Amino acid sequence: MSRFKKKGFLKHKSLNIVSRFFLSSLIVISFFYVVPIILNFTDKNFYKKEFTNNSKNILNNTLNKDSLLDEDSVIESDERDLLYDILGENNAEINLVRYTTSEIDSLFKEVNYNLQEVRDTKLVKPIDIGLLPNEIKNINNTNKRKNMFIKIILPLIVKENNKIRIDRKRLFTILSKNSNTDIERKWLQKKYKQYGVRQNDLSTLKIRMDEIPVSLAIAQAAKETGWGTSRFAIKGNALFGQWTWSGEGLKPKNAEEGKDHKVMKFHSLQLSVRAYLRNLNTHSSYKNLRKARTKLRNKNKDLDSIILAEHLDKYAETGNQYIVVLRKIIEQNNLKDFDEARLLPSSKDLESLI
C-alpha cells in the first residue's frame, strides 16, 4: 500500500511538472509573438518623426461638408501673438522714401499703369509704394484723388491676398497627405499662431486662412482714410483704422474720456494691409463674415463683397450705417472690377524705377 501511494504521488508530481513546463512554454512563446507586434504599433503611432493627420477623414469633413461652418476651437489670443510677424517688421530700420504725388504719377505713366487697363485685363503692375504722398489731400479733383489712392493700395492688397492663396493651397496639400514632414509640421505651428487657432484644429484654420475680396478692402480703406487724406493714413500708414492697446499708435484727437486705445501705426502701407486681413480673419467680431465666406466657398461661388459687407456692422460704431456706406463705395466706384485682379511678375526694370 505504501509503495502504491508513492508511485501515485510520483506520477501526479510528474504530471504537474509537465503541465507547468507546457504552460511556461506557452507564455514564453506568446511573449515573443506579441511583443514585436506591440513595439511595431508603438513605433508607428508614437515615435514616428512625421506628423500623422488622418487626412482622408479630415479632408472629407473639412473641405466638403457644409455642416462644418463654425470655428470649433477658438482661443483668446493676445494682439502681440496674432501680429508678431507684423510687429517685428514694424521695428525695421529701413527708411522708406515718401514720394510726392507728381513723382508717383510720373512713375505710373512711365510703366503704363492705369486702372482702365486693370479692369480690362485683370492684371496689376507690381508697384510697391510704401508711404502715401503728403500732397494727396491737395488733389482737388475727386476722381483723380480716388484713382491715385486705388493705384497705390491695389497692388498691396492683391499681393497680400496672393500670399494667403498660396498658404491655403499648401494647407490643402498637407490635408491630402497621410503624413507630413517636420517642415510641414513647423509651418502648421506657425499658422496656428498667426490665425489664433488651437493646435491641430485644421477645420478652423481652413476657415480663417482665406482671402478678403479686393473691392471690400479698397472700400474699407477709402472709408477709414477719406481716400488717403486722414492723419492716421499719412502719419501712421493706417489704412483701416485698427485699434491697439499694446502696439505703437496714434491717439485720436476726439477720443472719449476713459478710452485709452490708439490707432495702430505701421512702418509701411503693406503691413497695414496685412494686419487688416489678419484682423478680419481672426477677430471674434467677424466670425459671421468668415462663416458667410465659407458658405460661398462650399457652393463654389465667388467671394462677393456686397454679401460679406453685411457682416461688418461691428467694424465701426455706426453699425448698419457703415455697411450701407461700404456698399455705396463699392457700387459707385465699380470696385468689383478688381476682384479677379492678379499681380504681374516683378521685373528688374520696374523695381529700379521705384
Buried (B, 14 or more C-beta within 10 A) or exposed (E): EEEEEEEEEEEEEEEEEEEEEEEEEEEEEEEEEEEEEEEEEEEEEEEEEEBEBEBEEBBEEBBEEEEBBEBEEBEEBEBEEBBBBBBEBBEEEEEBEEBEBEEBBEBBEEBEBBBEEBEEEEEBBBBBBBBBBEBBBEBEEEEEBBBBBBBBBBBBBBBBBEEBBEBBEBBBEBBEBEBBEEEBBEBBEEBBBBBBBEEEBBBBBBBBBBBBBBBBBBBBBBBBBBBBBBBBBBBBBBBBBBBBEEBBBBEBEEEEEEEEEBBBBBBBBBBBBBBBBBBBBBBEBBBBBBBBBBEBBBEEEEBBBBBBBBBBBBBBEEEEEBBEBBBEBBBEBEBBBBBEBEBBEBEEEBEEEB
